[in-house]
Amino acid sequence: MAFNHISYVRSGHPDITHRQMAMLLVIHRDEKSTVRGLAEELDVQKPVITRGADALVALGFVRRVRDTRDRRNVFIVPRPKLARFLAEVMG
């Protein structure tokens, strides 16, 4: 089944940007991503990822987890809501 934009708009799901959706797909695939890693993979600057992550945290799709081995690193990890969201919108 193909993605249907009209159905998505009517679904009541939150409005997310294409960049945020790309971030969600990478985070879901990798299960643990850093801002630096996402920026490199998506070929955008780190502040773009930080802003996107802020929005995705607020929506409950991801959370930030401090790296216990290197406290300078912060991982962006999926929450269960992300898998449910992707399953529903991607069919």
Backbone as CSV, one residue per row, in Angstrom:
resi,resn,N_x,N_y,N_z,CA_x,CA_y,CA_z,C_x,C_y,C_z
1,MET,0.838,-1.171,0.000,0.000,0.000,0.000,0.889,1.243,0.000
2,ALA,0.620,2.185,-0.861,1.402,3.403,-0.975,0.983,4.400,0.096
3,PHE,1.908,5.270,0.436,1.625,6.322,1.406,0.610,7.276,0.809
4,ASN,-0.433,7.586,1.561,-1.485,8.468,1.083,-1.449,9.753,1.917
5,HIS,-1.031,10.833,1.285,-0.888,12.107,1.989,-2.213,12.633,2.530
6,ILE,-3.269,12.481,1.783,-4.568,12.977,2.228,-5.029,12.215,3.469
7,SER,-4.868,10.906,3.450,-5.234,10.117,4.624,-4.402,10.519,5.835
8,TYR,-3.116,10.818,5.608,-2.256,11.219,6.708,-2.748,12.528,7.323
9,VAL,-3.073,13.498,6.485,-3.548,14.790,6.978,-4.825,14.606,7.785
10,ARG,-5.696,13.749,7.337,-6.968,13.519,8.023,-6.821,12.664,9.274
11,SER,-5.696,11.988,9.421,-5.514,11.027,10.510,-5.373,11.662,11.882
12,GLY,-4.982,12.908,11.920,-4.744,13.549,13.206,-3.326,13.355,13.714
13,HIS,-2.482,12.662,12.948,-1.077,12.534,13.329,-0.434,13.914,13.312
14,PRO,0.627,14.091,14.084,1.267,15.415,14.127,1.896,15.770,12.784
15,ASP,1.944,17.066,12.512,2.629,17.542,11.317,4.127,17.449,11.562
16,ILE,4.821,16.696,10.735,6.272,16.618,10.833,6.852,16.935,9.467
17,THR,8.059,17.471,9.472,8.721,17.847,8.224,9.337,16.611,7.571
18,HIS,9.751,16.781,6.330,10.444,15.687,5.633,11.751,15.351,6.348
19,ARG,12.454,16.376,6.830,13.697,16.118,7.568,13.418,15.331,8.835
20,GLN,12.366,15.699,9.551,12.023,14.974,10.769,11.647,13.529,10.449
21,MET,10.922,13.313,9.360,10.571,11.940,8.969,11.829,11.152,8.616
22,ALA,12.763,11.787,7.910,14.022,11.106,7.589,14.770,10.749,8.867
23,MET,14.778,11.672,9.820,15.418,11.384,11.106,14.746,10.194,11.786
24,LEU,13.422,10.189,11.794,12.691,9.083,12.421,13.042,7.749,11.789
25,LEU,13.131,7.715,10.467,13.440,6.467,9.777,14.844,5.977,10.116
26,VAL,15.811,6.879,10.172,17.179,6.490,10.526,17.249,6.048,11.980
27,ILE,16.631,6.798,12.867,16.644,6.448,14.294,15.976,5.093,14.516
28,HIS,14.873,4.856,13.835,14.176,3.574,13.955,15.063,2.431,13.455
29,ARG,15.734,2.653,12.347,16.602,1.626,11.763,17.798,1.329,12.654
30,ASP,18.459,2.390,13.138,19.710,2.210,13.879,19.510,1.975,15.373
31,GLU,18.378,2.377,15.909,18.005,2.236,17.315,18.841,3.052,18.293
32,LYS,19.932,3.643,17.838,20.730,4.531,18.686,21.556,5.398,17.747
33,SER,21.275,6.688,17.736,21.969,7.607,16.837,22.493,8.798,17.624
34,THR,23.558,9.380,17.128,24.058,10.615,17.703,23.678,11.768,16.780
35,VAL,23.717,12.977,17.315,23.446,14.154,16.492,24.446,14.199,15.345
36,ARG,25.714,13.971,15.660,26.756,13.990,14.634,26.487,12.936,13.553
37,GLY,26.129,11.726,13.974,25.869,10.658,13.012,24.678,10.956,12.118
38,LEU,23.613,11.486,12.710,22.439,11.847,11.914,22.768,12.971,10.943
39,ALA,23.529,13.955,11.403,23.903,15.077,10.537,24.723,14.586,9.345
40,GLU,25.648,13.681,9.591,26.464,13.140,8.501,25.617,12.323,7.532
41,GLU,24.776,11.457,8.063,23.965,10.601,7.195,22.979,11.406,6.349
42,LEU,22.377,12.432,6.942,21.370,13.221,6.227,21.975,14.425,5.502
43,ASP,23.276,14.625,5.677,24.011,15.707,5.021,23.424,17.081,5.355
44,VAL,23.246,17.302,6.647,22.785,18.598,7.153,23.683,18.992,8.335
45,GLN,23.562,20.225,8.768,24.340,20.707,9.898,23.759,20.183,11.222
46,LYS,24.606,20.074,12.230,24.169,19.565,13.535,23.023,20.374,14.147
47,PRO,22.999,21.714,14.015,21.855,22.448,14.586,20.508,22.048,13.984
48,VAL,20.509,21.632,12.725,19.270,21.163,12.092,18.774,19.907,12.808
49,ILE,19.694,19.019,13.112,19.348,17.778,13.810,18.888,18.083,15.233
50,THR,19.577,19.003,15.893,19.200,19.362,17.262,17.781,19.914,17.312
51,ARG,17.442,20.812,16.393,16.077,21.360,16.353,15.058,20.262,16.046
52,GLY,15.398,19.400,15.091,14.493,18.303,14.767,14.300,17.364,15.938
53,ALA,15.384,17.066,16.630,15.298,16.180,17.796,14.447,16.806,18.891
54,ASP,14.574,18.120,19.084,13.744,18.806,20.079,12.260,18.569,19.787
55,ALA,11.888,18.721,18.520,10.484,18.528,18.130,10.060,17.078,18.311
56,LEU,10.926,16.139,17.956,10.581,14.718,18.046,10.504,14.247,19.494
57,VAL,11.335,14.833,20.357,11.242,14.538,21.800,9.899,15.048,22.322
58,ALA,9.546,16.266,21.936,8.278,16.853,22.400,7.081,16.035,21.946
59,LEU,7.192,15.403,20.775,6.102,14.570,20.263,6.098,13.166,20.876
60,GLY,7.147,12.826,21.611,7.216,11.530,22.276,7.727,10.398,21.405
61,PHE,8.315,10.709,20.250,8.822,9.668,19.357,10.211,9.180,19.757
62,VAL,11.019,10.063,20.331,12.389,9.722,20.700,12.707,10.310,22.065
63,ARG,13.839,9.886,22.609,14.348,10.482,23.841,15.862,10.592,23.710
64,ARG,16.416,11.477,24.504,17.868,11.648,24.541,18.425,10.849,25.717
65,VAL,19.543,10.172,25.472,20.197,9.379,26.511,21.687,9.723,26.497
66,ARG,22.202,10.147,27.623,23.624,10.494,27.742,24.462,9.221,27.681
67,ASP,25.541,9.254,26.908,26.481,8.139,26.803,27.208,7.999,28.136
68,THR,27.117,6.831,28.758,27.742,6.631,30.065,29.262,6.558,29.968
69,ARG,29.789,6.218,28.802,31.240,6.126,28.636,31.874,7.459,28.251
70,ASP,31.122,8.294,27.569,31.620,9.612,27.163,30.482,10.602,27.334
71,ARG,30.436,11.276,28.434,29.312,12.138,28.794,29.090,13.282,27.815
72,ARG,30.037,13.518,26.900,29.841,14.559,25.888,28.863,14.111,24.813
73,ASN,28.733,12.818,24.638,27.840,12.268,23.607,26.433,12.079,24.146
74,VAL,25.469,12.369,23.291,24.068,12.130,23.612,23.481,11.310,22.479
75,PHE,22.874,10.198,22.837,22.209,9.359,21.848,20.752,9.770,21.722
76,ILE,20.234,9.666,20.528,18.814,9.857,20.282,18.266,8.474,19.981
77,VAL,17.383,8.014,20.843,16.886,6.642,20.744,15.365,6.645,20.578
78,PRO,14.860,5.641,19.872,13.410,5.587,19.653,12.652,5.193,20.906
79,ARG,11.443,5.687,20.992,10.502,5.262,22.026,9.493,4.328,21.347
80,PRO,8.767,3.521,22.105,7.797,2.605,21.490,6.786,3.306,20.582
81,LYS,6.447,4.531,20.898,5.492,5.292,20.085,5.976,5.434,18.641
82,LEU,7.297,5.494,18.436,7.842,5.650,17.082,7.512,4.438,16.220
83,ALA,7.720,3.248,16.724,7.432,2.036,15.951,5.950,1.956,15.600
84,ARG,5.094,2.295,16.553,3.652,2.267,16.286,3.279,3.297,15.213
85,PHE,3.854,4.499,15.321,3.598,5.561,14.353,4.026,5.134,12.952
86,LEU,5.241,4.623,12.823,5.745,4.221,11.501,4.937,3.064,10.928
87,ALA,4.555,2.129,11.761,3.751,1.002,11.276,2.418,1.502,10.726
88,GLU,1.836,2.476,11.393,0.546,2.987,10.955,0.653,3.831,9.689
89,VAL,1.633,4.736,9.624,1.689,5.639,8.477,2.364,5.014,7.258
90,MET,3.230,4.045,7.473,3.942,3.425,6.344,3.214,2.171,5.842
91,GLY,2.247,1.728,6.583,1.458,0.570,6.153,2.165,-0.661,6.388
